[in-house]
Amino acid sequence: MRYVKLGIVGAVIGGFAGWIIHTFEPTSTITPLEYTLGFAIIGAIVINLTALMVGTN
């Protein structure tokens, strides 16, 4: 359950980061939804891998 919570936190942070990046790249062909979803998935994976490497349970 801990990793699910960490994944949600990572997804929120990553999604927010993707939304911010899109505001600074208005001419990009990538839509805001794609930026947000992509960074949310990356954020969830990264924060869970970090927790696994640190060894917190």
C-alpha positions as CSV (number, residue, x, y, z in Angstrom):
1,M,0.0,0.0,0.0
2,R,2.9,2.3,0.7
3,Y,4.1,2.0,-2.9
4,V,0.6,2.9,-4.2
5,K,0.6,6.0,-2.1
6,L,4.1,6.9,-3.3
7,G,3.0,6.3,-6.8
8,I,0.1,8.7,-6.4
9,V,2.3,11.4,-5.0
10,G,4.8,10.9,-7.8
11,A,2.1,11.1,-10.4
12,V,0.7,14.3,-8.9
13,I,4.2,15.9,-8.8
14,G,5.0,14.6,-12.3
15,G,1.7,15.8,-13.7
16,F,2.2,19.2,-12.2
17,A,5.7,19.4,-13.6
18,G,4.4,18.4,-17.1
19,W,1.8,21.0,-17.0
20,I,4.3,23.7,-16.0
21,I,6.7,22.6,-18.7
22,H,3.9,22.8,-21.3
23,T,3.3,26.4,-20.3
24,F,6.9,27.3,-21.2
25,E,6.7,25.3,-24.5
26,P,3.5,26.7,-26.1
27,T,4.7,26.0,-29.7
28,S,5.2,22.3,-29.0
29,T,3.1,19.7,-31.0
30,I,2.6,17.7,-27.8
31,T,-0.7,18.4,-26.1
32,P,-0.9,19.4,-22.4
33,L,-2.7,16.1,-21.6
34,E,0.2,14.1,-23.1
35,Y,2.8,16.2,-21.2
36,T,0.8,15.7,-18.0
37,L,0.2,12.0,-18.4
38,G,3.8,11.3,-19.5
39,F,5.3,13.1,-16.6
40,A,2.8,11.6,-14.2
41,I,3.9,8.1,-15.3
42,I,7.6,9.0,-15.1
43,G,7.1,10.6,-11.7
44,A,5.3,7.5,-10.3
45,I,8.0,5.1,-11.6
46,V,10.9,7.3,-10.4
47,I,9.6,7.8,-6.9
48,N,8.8,4.1,-6.5
49,L,12.2,3.0,-7.8
50,T,13.8,5.5,-5.4
51,A,11.9,4.0,-2.5
52,L,12.9,0.5,-3.5
53,M,16.6,1.5,-3.8
54,V,16.5,3.2,-0.4
55,G,14.8,0.2,1.1
56,T,11.9,1.8,2.9
57,N,8.9,-0.4,3.6
